[in-house]
Every structure is written in structure tokens, then in C-alpha cells.
Amino acid sequence: MNTFFLSRSLFLYVLFSCLACAFKLHAQSPALSFNKQGKFKIVQFTDIHFKYGNPASDIALVRINEVLEAERPDLIVITGDVVYAKPANEAFRQVLSTISKHKIPFVTTFGNHDDEFDLTRSQLYDLAREYPYCMMPDRGESSSPDYVLEVKASTGGSKAALLYCMESNTYSKVKGIKGYGWFSLDQVMWYKKQSERYTLENNGTPFPALAFFHIPLPEYATAVENQNAILRGTRMEKVCAPEMNSGMFATMREAGDVMGIFVGHDHDNDYAVMWKDILLAYGRYTGGNTEYNHLPNGARVIELKEGERNFTTWIRQKEGEVMDKYTYPVDFYKK
């Protein structure tokens, strides 16, 4: 009799533990899908540069709340440089708590500054995954992995769009080459394999896709130097891209799925420029006066349309002001 009840108790304990884990995973990984109107909205925050206990950072949290209340997106993507001083744990938690309370799925990529203080990239990644509505997968053995988010169709549950969230690294580790880091060959091949797999699954047609990371590709500089490239938005500083070109842009162009790339890093740029049929765009600086900035802080908004290779994007800043609203690709070709 005692053995029976012990076994039964053990069984129930395991059962409820599994159910609890399943609920937790579900709570952290809600399905992303187009709404009934066939739209999927993303808010991009970038370069929050948050300093815990510093009043100059308060405006960043105010703006985050304003934007999310106004836009009510389906997904939030943070493209790096979230924290900018010790204690990084408290700073990161304050930003993520502000975002998580809106009950909107979110992810974060990292910038070149995030792990310069008292937390490593892996510690920051694991910390983000503690929060409800975080969509970031288990990192495995990587400190900050690249991953794909699938956006489902409004009905039926089939895949309809892809979002590549990637680690653009920090600084050059090659002797004699200064400046910022670049995508490794392994990362380029990872993207290529993911894209090929999804395209094959879709009967040879690439899914509409976007890519998000922190440091702009060298093609951002090439595009703005070309007099025929159409640029919309504000450009107030040079492109701070790596000196080395990894071939990521060429690989994306060949694959044919990525329509737009969204980065941060350069605080005084919020423009979008068409280059070889891919829109190269910056987010709007979201932080307070803890780093250089000459634009009102805010966010970029991107709205995908189900079943179409186009999207509309705009900047939302203080007091609900919307500016620079454009549609890819029609607004980036000469008429």
C-alpha cells in the first residue's frame, strides 16, 4: 500500500512538473501570426544605452512605454546596446521589465557595448529568457546564437514570413584590422542553410523575410555613396561598418528572401536606403542623453502584409508624432 501511494505521488509530481514546464515554455514562446487583417507589426528599439540610477536614462523608458501603448505591435525587437554602465544586471532588468509588462512578444540582439561591463553575453541572454513573452530560444553552447522567428498565416497556421535575428559581434579580433567585427563564415553559412531550407519547404519560393542586428553592413556605406540609390530619412553621420566584408549581404541577395535589414549603432542616422532590391534601414535611437544623439528618441515601426513582398515602415517619436512613413519597394524606386 505504501509503495503504491509513493509511486502514485511520484507520478503526479512528474506529471505536474512537466505541465508546469510546458506552460512556462508556452508562456515564453507565444505563436507569432498575421492578424485577421493580414498585417504583422514590429517595433524596433535600438541603442537604449541604459544606465541604472541615472536620471538621463528615464526618458528612454518613457518613450518605450509611449510607443508600445500607441502602436500595440505583434513583436518587439531590440537591436543592441541596451545597457551602458554597471550594474548591468539591474539596468538590463529595468529595461526588460518595462517592455515585458506590456505583454507583447519580444527579442533582443546585442551590440558592441552590452558585455563591456559586469555581465557576459551569455549571462545577458539567459537573463532575457527569464522574462515572460521573451521569444529567444535556448542558446545551447553559443553565447548569443542566431535564430529565425516564424510568422504564421492569419488562418491555417502555415508559415508566412521569416524574421532573422542575428549576432553582429563586437570588435575586430584580427591583428592589423581595426574597428568593428563582422559576421563569421559560419554565420553566413548558417543563414544560407536556413534560407535554403525554408525556400525548399515553400516549394522553391522564398518566404518574405526581414533581418535584425546591431552593426550595419559595409553595403550601408556603399549605398549612401551611390547617387542613384534612393535614401529616405535622416543621415547625420557616416556609416560605422566593419572594414571587412563577410559576404552576408551578397548571400542574402542571392537567396532572395530578405526584403529589409534593420540595424542600430549609428545614433544620428534613421534613414532607409534601397540597395540591390534590399532596403537597408536604421532604427531610431531610443536612449536618453547617456550617449551622443541629435534626434528626438523614439522607435522604428515595420508592418508586414501577409502574402506580399512589401512592408510599410515609419518612425514614432515623442508625443505620438509619426514621421517618414514609406512603403517598400514602391517608395524607393524612381518614378
C-alpha positions as CSV (number, residue, x, y, z in Angstrom):
1,M,0.0,0.0,0.0
2,N,2.7,2.5,0.9
3,T,4.6,1.6,-2.2
4,F,1.5,2.2,-4.3
5,F,0.9,5.7,-2.8
6,L,4.6,6.5,-3.2
7,S,4.6,5.6,-6.8
8,R,1.4,7.5,-7.4
9,S,2.8,10.6,-5.7
10,L,5.9,10.4,-7.8
11,F,3.9,10.0,-10.9
12,L,1.8,13.1,-10.1
13,Y,4.8,15.1,-9.2
14,V,6.5,14.3,-12.5
15,L,3.2,15.0,-14.4
16,F,2.6,18.4,-12.8
17,S,6.3,19.3,-13.2
18,C,6.1,18.6,-16.9
19,L,2.9,20.5,-17.3
20,A,4.5,23.5,-15.4
21,C,7.5,23.4,-17.8
22,A,5.3,23.1,-20.8
23,F,3.2,26.1,-19.6
24,K,6.4,28.1,-19.0
25,L,7.8,27.4,-22.4
26,H,4.5,28.3,-24.0
27,A,4.3,31.5,-22.0
28,Q,7.8,32.5,-23.2
29,S,7.2,31.4,-26.8
30,P,3.7,32.6,-27.9
31,A,3.0,32.0,-31.6
32,L,3.6,34.9,-33.9
33,S,1.0,35.3,-36.7
34,F,-0.6,37.8,-39.0
35,N,-3.8,39.3,-37.6
36,K,-7.2,38.9,-39.3
37,Q,-6.5,42.0,-41.4
38,G,-3.4,40.3,-42.8
39,K,-0.9,42.5,-41.0
40,F,2.0,41.9,-38.6
41,K,3.6,44.9,-36.8
42,I,7.1,45.1,-35.4
43,V,8.5,47.8,-33.2
44,Q,12.3,48.2,-33.3
45,F,14.0,49.8,-30.3
46,T,17.8,50.3,-30.6
47,D,20.7,51.8,-28.6
48,I,18.8,52.3,-25.3
49,H,22.2,52.8,-23.6
50,F,20.6,52.5,-20.2
51,K,22.4,53.5,-17.1
52,Y,20.7,52.2,-13.9
53,G,20.0,55.0,-11.4
54,N,20.9,57.7,-13.9
55,P,18.1,60.2,-14.5
56,A,19.2,60.8,-18.1
57,S,18.0,57.2,-18.9
58,D,14.5,57.8,-17.6
59,I,13.3,59.3,-20.9
60,A,14.2,56.0,-22.7
61,L,11.7,54.1,-20.5
62,V,9.1,56.9,-21.0
63,R,9.5,56.7,-24.8
64,I,9.3,52.9,-24.8
65,N,6.0,53.0,-22.9
66,E,4.6,55.7,-25.2
67,V,5.5,53.8,-28.4
68,L,4.1,50.5,-27.2
69,E,0.9,52.0,-26.0
70,A,0.4,53.8,-29.3
71,E,1.4,51.0,-31.6
72,R,0.5,47.8,-29.8
73,P,2.8,45.8,-32.1
74,D,2.8,42.0,-32.5
75,L,6.6,41.8,-31.8
76,I,9.3,44.0,-30.2
77,V,12.9,43.7,-31.5
78,I,15.7,45.4,-29.6
79,T,18.8,45.8,-31.8
80,G,21.6,46.1,-29.3
81,D,23.4,48.4,-26.9
82,V,20.8,48.0,-24.2
83,V,23.0,48.7,-21.2
84,Y,25.8,51.2,-20.9
85,A,27.1,51.0,-17.3
86,K,27.4,48.9,-14.2
87,P,25.4,47.4,-12.7
88,A,24.4,45.7,-16.0
89,N,22.1,43.3,-14.2
90,E,19.9,46.0,-12.7
91,A,20.0,48.1,-15.9
92,F,19.0,45.2,-18.1
93,R,16.3,44.1,-15.8
94,Q,14.8,47.6,-15.6
95,V,14.6,47.8,-19.4
96,L,13.2,44.3,-19.8
97,S,10.6,44.7,-17.0
98,T,9.4,47.9,-18.7
99,I,9.0,46.0,-22.0
100,S,7.6,42.7,-20.6
101,K,4.8,44.4,-18.7
102,H,3.2,45.3,-22.0
103,K,2.6,41.5,-22.6
104,I,4.0,41.7,-26.1
105,P,6.4,39.1,-27.5
106,F,10.0,40.4,-27.7
107,V,13.6,39.5,-28.5
108,T,16.9,41.3,-28.2
109,T,20.1,41.2,-30.1
110,F,23.3,42.6,-28.7
111,G,25.5,45.5,-29.6
112,N,29.2,46.1,-29.2
113,H,28.7,47.7,-25.7
114,D,26.4,45.3,-23.9
115,D,29.0,43.0,-22.5
116,E,31.6,45.6,-21.6
117,F,30.5,46.0,-18.0
118,D,29.9,43.2,-15.5
119,L,27.8,40.7,-17.4
120,T,28.8,38.4,-20.3
121,R,26.7,38.0,-23.4
122,S,25.6,34.6,-22.3
123,Q,24.5,36.0,-18.9
124,L,22.6,38.7,-20.6
125,Y,21.0,36.2,-23.0
126,D,19.9,33.9,-20.2
127,L,18.6,36.9,-18.2
128,A,16.4,38.0,-21.1
129,R,14.9,34.5,-21.3
130,E,13.7,34.7,-17.7
131,Y,11.1,37.3,-18.7
132,P,7.5,36.5,-19.8
133,Y,6.9,36.9,-23.6
134,C,10.6,36.5,-24.5
135,M,10.9,34.7,-27.8
136,M,14.6,33.9,-27.7
137,P,15.4,30.2,-28.0
138,D,17.7,28.3,-25.7
139,R,21.2,29.4,-26.6
140,G,22.8,25.9,-26.4
141,E,26.6,26.3,-26.4
142,S,26.6,29.7,-28.1
143,S,26.9,32.8,-26.0
144,S,24.4,34.6,-28.3
145,P,23.0,32.5,-31.2
146,D,21.5,33.5,-34.5
147,Y,17.9,32.3,-34.8
148,V,14.8,32.6,-37.0
149,L,11.3,33.6,-35.9
150,E,8.5,32.2,-38.0
151,V,5.4,34.3,-38.5
152,K,2.3,32.2,-39.2
153,A,-0.5,32.9,-41.6
154,S,-3.7,34.6,-40.2
155,T,-5.5,31.3,-40.8
156,G,-4.4,27.7,-41.0
157,G,-1.1,28.0,-39.1
158,S,1.2,27.7,-42.1
159,K,4.4,29.7,-42.3
160,A,4.0,33.1,-44.0
161,A,7.1,35.2,-43.2
162,L,10.5,34.9,-41.5
163,L,12.5,37.2,-39.2
164,Y,16.3,36.6,-38.9
165,C,17.7,37.8,-35.6
166,M,21.5,37.8,-35.7
167,E,24.6,38.5,-33.7
168,S,26.7,41.1,-35.5
169,N,29.6,40.7,-33.0
170,T,31.7,43.5,-31.4
171,Y,35.2,44.4,-32.5
172,S,37.7,43.1,-34.9
173,K,39.8,40.2,-33.5
174,V,42.2,40.1,-36.4
175,K,45.6,41.7,-35.9
176,G,46.1,44.7,-38.1
177,I,42.4,45.3,-38.7
178,K,40.8,47.9,-36.5
179,G,37.2,48.8,-35.9
180,Y,34.1,46.7,-35.6
181,G,33.6,42.9,-36.0
182,W,31.8,41.2,-38.9
183,F,29.8,38.1,-39.5
184,S,31.8,35.0,-39.5
185,L,31.8,32.5,-42.3
186,D,29.9,30.1,-40.0
187,Q,27.2,32.7,-39.6
188,V,26.9,33.4,-43.3
189,M,26.6,29.6,-44.0
190,W,24.1,29.3,-41.2
191,Y,21.9,31.9,-42.8
192,K,22.3,30.3,-46.3
193,K,21.3,26.9,-45.0
194,Q,18.3,28.3,-43.1
195,S,17.1,30.3,-46.1
196,E,17.6,27.3,-48.4
197,R,15.7,25.0,-46.1
198,Y,12.7,27.4,-45.8
199,T,12.6,28.0,-49.5
200,L,12.6,24.3,-50.3
201,E,9.8,23.9,-47.8
202,N,7.8,26.6,-49.6
203,N,8.1,24.8,-53.0
204,G,11.1,26.8,-54.2
205,T,9.6,30.3,-53.4
206,P,11.5,32.3,-50.8
207,F,9.4,33.4,-47.8
208,P,9.2,37.2,-47.3
209,A,11.8,37.9,-44.7
210,L,13.5,40.7,-42.6
211,A,16.8,40.7,-40.8
212,F,17.7,42.4,-37.5
213,F,21.1,43.0,-35.9
214,H,23.2,45.9,-34.5
215,I,26.1,46.9,-36.6
216,P,25.4,48.0,-40.2
217,L,26.9,46.0,-43.1
218,P,29.5,47.7,-45.3
219,E,26.9,47.9,-48.0
220,Y,25.2,50.7,-46.0
221,A,28.2,52.9,-46.8
222,T,28.3,51.8,-50.4
223,A,24.6,52.6,-50.9
224,V,24.7,56.1,-49.5
225,E,27.7,56.9,-51.7
226,N,25.8,55.9,-54.8
227,Q,24.0,58.9,-56.3
228,N,21.3,56.6,-57.8
229,A,20.3,55.0,-54.6
230,I,17.1,56.4,-53.1
231,L,17.5,57.4,-49.4
232,R,14.6,58.5,-47.2
233,G,15.0,59.7,-43.6
234,T,17.8,61.4,-41.7
235,R,21.5,61.0,-42.2
236,M,23.7,62.9,-39.8
237,E,26.8,60.7,-39.5
238,K,29.0,58.3,-41.5
239,V,28.2,54.6,-41.5
240,C,30.3,52.9,-38.8
241,A,30.5,49.5,-40.5
242,P,33.3,46.8,-40.3
243,E,36.3,47.3,-42.5
244,M,35.9,43.7,-43.7
245,N,33.0,42.4,-45.8
246,S,31.8,38.9,-44.8
247,G,29.6,38.5,-47.8
248,M,26.4,38.4,-45.8
249,F,24.6,41.0,-48.0
250,A,25.5,39.1,-51.2
251,T,24.4,35.8,-49.7
252,M,21.0,37.4,-48.7
253,R,20.6,38.9,-52.1
254,E,21.3,35.6,-53.8
255,A,18.9,33.8,-51.5
256,G,16.1,36.3,-52.4
257,D,14.1,36.1,-49.1
258,V,15.3,39.2,-47.1
259,M,13.5,42.3,-48.2
260,G,14.9,44.6,-45.5
261,I,17.7,44.8,-42.9
262,F,17.3,46.8,-39.7
263,V,20.2,47.9,-37.6
264,G,21.2,50.5,-34.9
265,H,24.7,51.5,-33.8
266,D,24.8,55.0,-35.6
267,H,22.7,57.2,-33.3
268,D,22.3,60.1,-35.7
269,N,21.0,58.0,-38.6
270,D,17.5,56.8,-39.0
271,Y,17.3,56.6,-42.8
272,A,16.4,53.8,-45.1
273,V,18.2,53.3,-48.5
274,M,17.4,50.8,-51.3
275,W,20.4,48.8,-52.4
276,K,20.1,46.0,-54.9
277,D,16.4,45.5,-54.0
278,I,17.1,45.1,-50.3
279,L,16.1,48.1,-48.0
280,L,19.0,49.0,-45.7
281,A,17.4,50.8,-42.7
282,Y,18.3,52.2,-39.3
283,G,16.1,52.3,-36.3
284,R,15.6,55.5,-34.4
285,Y,17.8,56.0,-31.3
286,T,15.8,55.1,-28.2
287,G,18.1,56.0,-25.4
288,G,18.3,59.1,-23.3
289,N,21.2,61.6,-23.0
290,T,23.7,58.9,-21.9
291,E,25.4,58.9,-25.3
292,Y,25.6,61.2,-28.3
293,N,22.3,61.8,-30.1
294,H,20.8,64.7,-32.1
295,L,17.4,63.3,-32.9
296,P,14.4,63.0,-30.6
297,N,14.4,59.5,-29.2
298,G,11.9,57.0,-30.5
299,A,11.5,53.8,-32.4
300,R,11.1,52.4,-35.9
301,V,7.9,50.6,-36.8
302,I,7.6,48.0,-39.6
303,E,4.3,46.5,-40.8
304,L,4.3,43.4,-43.0
305,K,1.5,42.4,-45.2
306,E,0.5,38.8,-45.5
307,G,1.2,37.0,-48.8
308,E,3.0,40.1,-50.2
309,R,6.7,41.1,-50.6
310,N,6.2,44.5,-49.3
311,F,6.1,46.4,-46.0
312,T,5.4,49.9,-44.6
313,T,7.7,51.5,-42.1
314,W,7.8,54.7,-40.1
315,I,9.3,56.5,-37.2
316,R,7.4,57.2,-34.0
317,Q,8.9,59.7,-31.6
318,K,7.8,61.8,-28.6
319,E,4.2,62.8,-28.0
320,G,3.0,60.3,-30.6
321,E,4.5,62.0,-33.6
322,V,4.8,59.8,-36.7
323,M,7.2,60.7,-39.4
324,D,9.0,59.3,-42.5
325,K,6.3,56.8,-43.4
326,Y,7.3,54.8,-46.5
327,T,6.4,51.6,-48.3
328,Y,8.9,49.1,-49.6
329,P,9.5,48.7,-52.5
330,V,7.4,51.3,-54.3
331,D,8.7,54.4,-52.4
332,F,12.3,53.5,-53.1
333,Y,12.3,53.4,-56.9
334,K,12.5,56.4,-59.2
335,K,9.1,57.2,-60.7
